[in-house]
Amino acid sequence: MLPLVLLAGMNCTSDLWADAGLGPVIRPPLDRGDIDEQVEALCAELPDRFVLVGHSLGAIVAMALAASAPERLGGLCLVATNAKAPTAAQREGWGDWLARLDRGEGARDLQSSILPALLGADLARERPDLVERTLAMGEDTGAVLLRAQLHLQLSRRDLLGALPGVATPTLVVSGLDDVICPPHFHTEIVSHMPDARLVTLDAGHLLPLERPQAFGALLQSWLPQLHGVGVR
């Protein structure tokens, strides 16, 4: 049976998936400052074949890995993500975060500054437990790892052109209220892939944290549909 590998997004930790009921999984950090180096490192440390689930930046790395080494994957799940090259505004924002880290701000502080985008204003007001978990993920990530992830973001390139060559069975999951990676980003990804389907859940950007039961059930129903692939 193939192992399940989970890649969390920027400034997130394995707590993102904690309540989804996915059982034994591999959860490597994103700790390199370049997409190609990150893919190379993951290919070196992970089993020969696996099912890969990525969220946000983790899904961007997952797409790059799928394009580079499709033979390694028995299945691919992309959550709350974007296959396009970064915009000038995004690059400016990541540069600003690097400057704020240089000035001594912490990863938790930076996470706090985008809470409405991560959770939505209503959820941030109504669910203090999710607010604290979101901030704690930033604190646990820390400045060193966040700095690497910001450089990883800056190394991104357009992946849409590579997706038609990824024949891996793929599940794409979007959040209806995701303002960071809105649903049309995911429609675009699916339209470029030969074997992909899209599911949209009523959630924001931190979809696996916000809707863990729905996300977990979706993943557990999809895994047995992979072409002869068992997952442990």
N, C-alpha and C positions, 0 to 999 in steps of 0.2 A: 504494500500500500504506500502511496506517496504522502510525504509529510506536507503539512500546511504551513506556509511561511507568510507572516504578516509584517508589512512595512508601514509604520505610522507616519503621519505627516510632520511638517516642521513644528518644532517646539512641543511635540506630543510624545507620549511614552506608551508603553504597553497597556496602561490603564484605559486607553482609548477603546480597547477590545474586551476589557475585563468582564463585562456583564453579558456578553453575546453568547456564552455557552459553547465555545468552539472546541473545548477539550485541549489535549496536548498540541502545542504549536511551537514554531520557531519564530522568535521576534528580534531579529538583528537591528541594531540602531543604524541610522543614517549618519555616518561619522566622517565622510570624505568631502573634500571641497570641490569636487569635479564629478560630473555625471559619469564619464567613462571610467574614472578611477573607482567610483562607487559600484558600478556594474561589475568591474573586474574583481573587486574585493568580495562581493557577494557570490559571484560564480566560484571563487576559490574556496569559500568557507561553507557553502551550502551543499546539500546532497546532490547526487548526479541528476535526479529529477524531482520535481516538487510542484505543488499548486501554489501560486503566488497571488496574494491579496495586498493591494496597496491603497493607501488613503492619501489624497492630496499630493504633496511632494513625494510620498512613498509610492503613489501610483504612477507618477512621472518617471521615477526610477524603474518601476516595474515595466512600463512601456519600453523604456530604453533597453532593459534586459531582454524583454521578449523579442525586440527587433534584432538584438545582437546575438542571442543564443536561444532561439525558439525551441531547439531540441531538448532544452533543459526543463521545459514547462509541460505539465499535464493539464493545466487550466490556469486562467488569468481572471482576476476580479479587480476592477478599477472603480474606486469610490471617491466621489467629490473631487474631481480633478480637471486638468486642462492639458491638452496635447499641443497647444500652440506655443510659439516662442514668446518670451516675456515682452511686455510692453515697456516703453521708456518710463512710464509712471511706476510700474512694478520695480524696475531696476533702481529707480530713485528711492523708493520706499525701503528696499533692502539695504541700500547704501546708508540711508538714514538710521536704520536699526544698527548697523555696524558702528556708526559714529556714536550712537547712544550707548552701545556696549563699551566703546572706548572711554566714554565719559563716566563709566561706573554703574550704569543702570543694569539691572538684572533681567534674566529671561522671564521671570515672573512679572516684573513691571511691564515689559514689552507685551506679554500676553494680555495683561490687563487693559492695555491701550486699544486692543482690537476685540474686546469681548462682544460688543454688539454684532460685529460681523461674524464671529465664530459661532455664537449661540442664538443671535437674534435678540432684540431689545426686550421682547415680552418674556422669553425664556430666562434671560439673564436676570430679570426682575422677579420671576415667579419660582425659579429653581436655584436657591442659594447653594444647594449641594452640588449641582453641576458647575456653578461658577467656581466654587472652591476646588473641585477636581480639575477644572480647566486651568486654573492658576497654578495648582500643584504640579500639573504636568510640565508647565514652563519652569517652575522652580527645580523640579527633578531633572529636567533637560540640562539646565545650567548654561552659563555663558560660553564655555569652550565648545560644547557640542552645538549650540545654537549658531555660533560664529561659523563653524564648518558648514552647517545647513544653509546659512545665508549665502556662502560662497557657492554651494551646490546649486542653489536657486539661480545665481548669477551665471552659472555655466550652462544653463538650460538652452535648448535649441528647439526648433519646430520638429515635432514627431509625427505630425499628420501624414507626411509623405512616406514614412516608414511603415505605417499601420497596415496598408493593403498586403504587405508581405507577412503579416503575423496571422497565421492560420490557427493558432491556439484557440480552443473554445473559450469565449470571453463573456463574462457577466459585467455589465457597466451599471453602477448604482449612483443615482443622483438624488439630491435633496431638493424638494420643491421650493423651499425657502432659502436655499443656499445663495447668498449674495456674493461670495468669493468665487465660486465655480457654479454658475447657474445651470439649469437643466439643458439649455441649448448647447453648452460645451460638450455635454455627454451625447446628445443626438449627433453632433458632428463626429465624435469619436466612433460611434457605432456605424455611421455611414461610410467610414473609411476601412472598416474591418470585415473580412470575409465570413467570420463565424462569431458574431457578437449579438447580444440582445440587451435591451435597456429596461431597467426597472427604476421608477421614481417613487421615493418614499416621502411622507410628510415630515420633513426634517430640515435642519440647517446644515452648515458645513461639517460640524462634528457629528455626523450622522450615526456612527457606531456607538458613540457615547450617549447621544440623545435618545436614540431608538434601538437599544441593544437587542431586545427580544425580537423585534421585527427584522432587524438586520441579520441576527443569528439564524432565525428561521428561514430567511431567504437563502442564506449561504448553505445551510444544511439541506435545503430542498434542491439546490443547484448542484452540489457536489456529486450526488449519485448519477446525475445526468451526463457527466463527463464520459467521454468515449472509452469505456472499459477501465476507468481509473478508480481505484479505491484510495481513500484518504484516511490517514490516521492522525 
